[in-house]
C-alpha cells in the first residue's frame, strides 16, 4: 500500500508532522482551539473568539512561521542532496559537498563580528552575508575545478574540500576574535535561525520553491547521467551543461536554506537515501518525494529539539547530527558490503 501510493503517504506524513509542530510548545493550546484559530484566518470562516489573544499570537506569529520555515528548509536540503547524489553518482554526497555550508558559515560569522544595529535591517544582514558567502564559495570552487570547458567531478569535490576547510578555518578565527558574538555564531553553525517571524519565510520561500521545482524537472537528466558521461553524451545529453545547471540550482537552493535556517547536517544525506531504498532510484520520482520527506524529517527533528530540554530548546542541527551520524555509518557499512560481496 505504501509503495503503491508514495505521494499520498508522504503528503500524509508531512501534514501530520506539520500539525504536530504547530501544536507543540511550552504553552499548551488545545487541538480544537488550534484548529479554530487557523480556520478563522480563512475569509469565509468566522468563529466566535473563545480563546485569549495570546494564543492566536503564539500560533500565528511564532509557531506557524517557524514551522513553515523548517518545512521548506528540510525540503530544500533533501532535494539538493538527492540532486548531488545523482550528479556524483554517490549515495554519500550531500548538499554541503562543495563548500556551501562553510562559505555560508564564514559569511554569517563575519557579519556577526561587525557591530550592526540590532533592528530588523541589522538582523537581515546576517542571512544576506551567509548567502553571499555560500555563493562566492561555490563560484570559487567551480572555477578552481574547471579544466577548459569541462568540470571533472573528482576535481570539483577536491576543490570543495580544500575551499571548505579554508573557510572553516577563517570562521574559527573570527569566532575567537569576537567573544561577544560567539554564542550567536555557534547557534547559527548548529542550525539556529538568526531571525523569527514571517519575514524570513517570505524572503526565502520564492527562491526555495523555484530551486526545488527546477531540480524536480532535472530528474530525466540525472537518470541519464547514471550511465556515465560518455554514454550520457551518446544518448544526446549535453553533460557539461547539465552539470552546471544542477550544481548551480542545488547550490543556490542550499544557500538560501542555510542563510535563513543555519547549517543543518544530514537531512540532505539521510532522506534521499531512505527514499531511494523504499521507492527506487528513478530521479523523476525521487526528487519530488525527497521534498516531502525532507520537510517531514526536519519537522520531527525540530520537535525533538524543542522537547528534549523543554522549556529550553536545542539547535536542530544537534538533533540531526545525533540521528544522522549512526545512519551515515550504516550507509558506509552497507556500501562496504556491496563492494566486497
Secondary structure, 3 states (H helix, E strand, C coil): CCCCCHHHHHHHHHHHHHHHHHHCCCCCCCHHHHHHHHHCCCCCCCCCCCCCHHHHHHHHHHHHHHHHHHHHHHHHHHHHHHHHHHHHCCCCCCCCCCCHHHHHHHHHHHHHCCCCCCCHHHHHHHHHHHHHHHHHHHHHHHHHHEECCEECHHHHHHHHHHHHHHHHHHHHHHHHHCHHHHHHHHHHHCCCCCCCCHHHHHHHHHHHHHHHHHHHCCHHHHHHHCCCHHHHHHCCCCHHHHHHHHHHHHHHHHHHHHHHHCCCCCHHHHHHHHHHHHHCCCHHHHHHHHHHHHHHHHHHHHHHHHHCCCCCCCCHHHHHHHHHHHHHHHHHHHHHHHHHC
